Amino acid sequence: MTEAKERLAEEAEAYRGDSEQPLGGYALVVAGYTALVAAGVVTARATGRRGAAQDVGPWDLVLMGLTTHKLSRLLAKDPVTSPLRALFTRFRGVSGPSELKEEVRGEGGRRAVGELVTCPFCTAQWVATAYVFGLAFAPGLTRSAGAVFSAVAVSDWLQFGYARLQQAQE
C-alpha cells in the first residue's frame, strides 16, 4: 500500500510541476459528485421515478440552459451568495455588475472546493445535474424555478444591452 501511495504522489508531483493543482482535492470533488449522482439514480429507481431524459424536449433544454447559466453565475459570483463561498475564498473586489472577484484560498480539498464554487463554468455541471434530478422528482416545481432563473437571465442581458445603448448615445 505504501508503494502505491508513493507512486501516486510521484505522478501527482510530475503532473503538477510548479503549479498548485490540488489533485487529491479534485479527486474528492469528483468522488462527491459521482456519489451524489449515484445516490440520486438509486433513489429514483427505488421510488419508481422514470428517467427525465426521455421527457426533456427542446423548450426544456432552453429553460435548463438559461437556468444553469443564471444559477451557476449567481452561486459563483453574486455578492449575496458570498457567505456560501467564504470558507474557501478571500474577497478581492468587484469584477463586474453585481459580481465579485474572489481569490481561492487553502490547500487540498479546501482549494478544490474553492475553485469549484468560484467558477460558474465548473458549477454549471452541478446545477444542470440537479436540474435533471429535479425534473425526475419534482418536474413542475423544477420548471417553475427554471422559468424564474431564465427570466432573470434574459432580464440581465437586456439590462446590459440597454446600458450599452445608453453609453453609445453619450
C-alpha positions in Angstrom: 0.0 0.0 0.0 2.8 2.4 0.8 4.4 1.8 -2.6 1.1 2.6 -4.3 0.8 5.9 -2.3 4.4 6.8 -3.1 3.8 6.1 -6.8 0.6 8.2 -6.8 2.4 11.1 -5.1 5.2 11.0 -7.6 2.8 11.0 -10.5 0.8 13.9 -9.0 4.1 15.8 -8.5 5.2 15.1 -12.1 1.8 16.3 -13.3 1.7 19.5 -11.2 5.2 20.7 -11.9 5.4 24.2 -10.4 1.6 24.7 -10.1 -0.5 24.3 -7.0 -3.1 21.9 -8.5 -4.8 20.1 -5.6 -5.2 16.8 -7.4 -6.3 15.0 -4.2 -8.9 17.7 -3.6 -10.1 17.4 -7.2 -10.4 13.6 -6.8 -12.5 14.2 -3.7 -14.8 16.7 -5.5 -15.2 14.2 -8.4 -15.9 11.4 -5.9 -18.5 13.6 -4.2 -20.2 14.4 -7.5 -20.2 10.8 -8.5 -21.6 9.7 -5.1 -24.4 12.3 -5.3 -25.4 11.3 -8.8 -25.3 7.6 -7.8 -27.5 8.3 -4.8 -29.9 10.2 -7.0 -30.1 7.3 -9.5 -30.6 4.7 -6.8 -33.3 6.9 -5.1 -35.0 7.5 -8.4 -35.1 3.8 -9.2 -36.2 2.8 -5.7 -39.1 5.3 -5.8 -40.1 4.2 -9.4 -39.2 7.5 -11.0 -38.7 7.4 -14.7 -35.5 9.0 -16.1 -36.1 12.5 -17.1 -34.1 12.3 -20.3 -36.9 11.0 -22.4 -39.2 13.8 -21.2 -36.8 16.6 -22.0 -38.0 18.5 -25.0 -36.4 21.5 -26.9 -38.1 24.0 -24.6 -36.9 22.2 -21.5 -33.3 22.4 -22.9 -33.7 26.1 -23.4 -35.1 26.6 -19.9 -32.4 24.3 -18.5 -29.6 26.1 -20.3 -30.8 29.6 -19.2 -31.4 28.4 -15.7 -28.0 26.7 -15.5 -26.3 29.8 -16.8 -28.0 32.2 -14.3 -27.9 29.9 -11.2 -24.2 29.0 -11.7 -23.2 32.7 -12.0 -25.4 33.5 -9.0 -23.7 30.8 -6.9 -20.2 31.5 -8.1 -20.1 35.3 -8.4 -23.1 37.1 -6.7 -22.4 39.2 -3.6 -25.5 37.7 -1.8 -24.1 34.2 -2.1 -20.6 35.1 -0.9 -21.3 33.5 2.6 -21.5 30.2 0.8 -18.0 30.7 -0.6 -16.4 32.5 2.3 -14.8 29.4 3.8 -13.0 28.8 0.5 -12.2 32.3 -0.8 -10.9 35.7 0.0 -12.7 38.9 -1.2 -10.6 40.8 -3.7 -13.1 43.4 -5.1 -15.8 43.7 -7.8 -15.3 42.0 -11.1 -18.5 43.3 -12.9 -22.0 44.5 -12.2 -23.3 42.5 -9.2 -20.3 40.2 -9.4 -17.4 39.7 -7.0 -13.8 38.9 -7.6 -12.6 36.3 -5.1 -9.3 34.5 -4.6 -9.4 30.8 -3.8 -7.6 30.0 -0.5 -6.4 26.9 1.3 -4.9 23.7 0.0 -6.1 20.3 -1.0 -9.8 19.7 -0.7 -10.5 23.3 0.5 -8.7 24.8 -2.5 -10.5 22.3 -4.9 -13.9 23.3 -3.5 -12.9 27.0 -3.7 -12.1 26.6 -7.3 -15.4 24.8 -7.9 -17.6 27.4 -6.1 -15.9 30.4 -7.7 -16.1 29.1 -11.3 -19.5 29.4 -13.0 -18.3 27.0 -15.7 -17.5 24.4 -13.1 -20.6 25.0 -11.0 -22.8 24.7 -14.1 -22.2 20.9 -14.2 -23.6 20.5 -10.7 -26.5 22.9 -11.4 -27.5 21.1 -14.6 -27.3 17.7 -12.9 -29.5 19.0 -10.0 -32.0 20.3 -12.7 -32.2 16.8 -14.3 -32.9 15.2 -10.9 -35.4 18.0 -10.2 -37.3 17.0 -13.4 -37.4 13.4 -12.2 -38.6 14.1 -8.7 -40.5 17.4 -8.9 -40.9 18.4 -12.6 -43.5 21.2 -12.0 -41.5 22.9 -9.3 -38.3 22.5 -11.2 -39.7 24.0 -14.4 -41.2 26.9 -12.3 -37.9 27.6 -10.6 -36.3 27.3 -14.0 -38.7 29.8 -15.5 -37.8 32.3 -12.8 -34.0 32.0 -13.3 -34.4 32.0 -17.0 -36.4 35.2 -16.9 -33.8 36.8 -14.7 -31.0 35.7 -17.1 -32.8 37.3 -20.1 -33.5 40.4 -18.0 -29.8 40.6 -17.1 -28.9 40.5 -20.8 -31.5 43.2 -21.6 -30.1 45.4 -18.8 -26.6 45.1 -20.3 -27.9 45.8 -23.8 -29.8 48.8 -22.5 -26.8 50.1 -20.7 -24.6 49.7 -23.8 -27.2 51.6 -25.9 -27.2 54.4 -23.3 -23.4 54.6 -23.5 -23.5 54.7 -27.3 -25.8 57.7 -27.1 -23.4 59.7 -24.9 
